Amino acid sequence: MRFGLSDQSTAQTAALRQATREALARATAMADAIGKRLTRVVDIRAADVAVPRPLGMEPLAMARAATTPVETGELTIQARVILRAEFE
């Protein structure tokens, strides 16, 4: 049994925004480290993120696992951004 969001678009958009902010902050920090400043973002794009899937579980084993009590947990939405920038 697998749980997830029925609509991941809102969470995925938030994850992309956060990943973009982090990529820009890293690029700015790298520019600062070499005495430069970031002048322009040349390219920015989302990169695919692998979603882990259970391996080797046959349908019967999955049916047996369904008798296990359900507990609360955490759902993680990930995003990865590739940012290319110019420095001056």
N, C-alpha and C positions, 0 to 999 in steps of 0.2 A: 504494500500500500504506500502511496506517495501523496504528500500534501504539497500544495503550492498556491500561488495566487491565481484567481480566475482571470484577472487582467493585470499583466505586469507592466503595462506602458507607463503608468505614473511612477512606479518605483524605478523602472529602467531610466526614465528621463531624469529623475533625481540623482541616480548613480552616475549618469553621464555628466551632469552638471558638476558634481563633486569631483569626478575624475579630471574634468577639464580645468577646474580651479587648481587642483593639485599639480597638473602638468604645467600650467602657466607659472605657478609658484616655484616649481623646480627649475624651469628654464630661466626665470628671473634670478634665482639663487646662483645658478651656474654662471650666468653672465656677470653677476656681481663678483663672484669668486675670481674671475679673470680680469676684473677692472673694466668691464664693458656694461652696456645696458641693452636690454631687449628693445629693438626698434619696431619690429613687425613680425606678426605671426604669418608665416608663409603658407603653412598647410596644417590643417587639423582634421582628424578623422577618428571615428570609432573603430576599434579593433575587435575581432571576435574573441569572446571569452568562452572557454570550454566549460560545459556544464557536466559535473560528475554524475555518472549513472551507475547503478548497481550492476556488477558483473557476476556472471555465473549463477544467478538465482533462477532456478526453474520455476514454472508456474506452481507446482505442488509445494515447493519450499516457500514461495511467497504466500500461498494460502495458509500454510501453517503459521507463518510469521504474523498473519492478520489476527490471530487469537491473542497476541501480546497486547497488554493494556496500552492505550495511547496516552502519551505524556506531552506536555507543552514543550516547545522547542523554539528554535530560531530559524528564520528563513533569510538567507543572504542573497542579495542581488548585487552582482558585480558588473563593473564597466571598466573598459580600458581605452585610453585615448593616446593617439600618437600625435605629437605636436612638433612641428618644425618651425624654427624662428630665426630671424636675422638679429645679429648683435652689432653694436657700434661702439 
